[in-house]
Amino acid sequence: MAWQKYTHGIGYGDVNGDGKVDLLEGSGWWEQPASLEGKPAWKKHDATFATKGGAQMYVYDVNGDGRNDVISSLAAHEYGLAWFEQNADGTFKQHLIVGTPAEAGTTGLIFSQLHAIELVDMNGDGVKDIVTGKRFWAHGAKGDPEPNAPAVLWWFELKRDGGKVTWEPHFIDGDSGVGTQFVVADVNGDGKPDVVVGNKKGAYVHTQK
């Protein structure tokens, strides 16, 4: 298969519910063939999940309708976090969570350089939440939009009400942010997920109270 070049943004998951792992990138998803024997062709399904390369991309049934959706940042070095609702016909509808200067998201928050994302159940309610933040000085003091803005770290609580989805923002920290990746794990053994970050600001462990 021919890949479109992206410097960021790739993921995997069962997009179409056939029990096979598919591949994600910014311009769509690649369907795993029935067999991987020989030289099988992977079918490309066009969709805009990222504009200039996102971060880690996830396949997850956000609204609980039985169809898997996609979660991605729109641009690793610019703005925007969204979930993409899969329609019955296999197309996707974008729902902006963290906004851009041109478009508000549902949380009212705007920050740049969402370079890393984790999808994990932060509060033990059985549904997965989003953890992300701002990468600090990815390309130095002048290389990206708002490089010197606070390096924030947030988690967004997924709430379902029938078919309606909301993401409640929870502030973690304002002076650490994310790197190209980070880890969410129970560091201190208290049963709650903690957030471990390493980037140009240093190394941080944020323990959940």
Buried (B, 14 or more C-beta within 10 A) or exposed (E): EEEEEBEBBBBBBEBBEEEEEBBBBBBBBBBBBEEEEEEEEBEBBEBEBBBBBBBBBBBBBBBEBEBBBBBBBBBBBBBBBBBBBBEEEEEBEBBBBBBBEEEEBBBEBBBBBBBBBBBBBBBEEEBBBBBBBBBBBBEEEEEBBBBEBBBBBBBBBBEBEEEEBEBEBBEBBEEBBBBBBBBBEEBEEEEBBBBBBBBEBEEBEBEBE
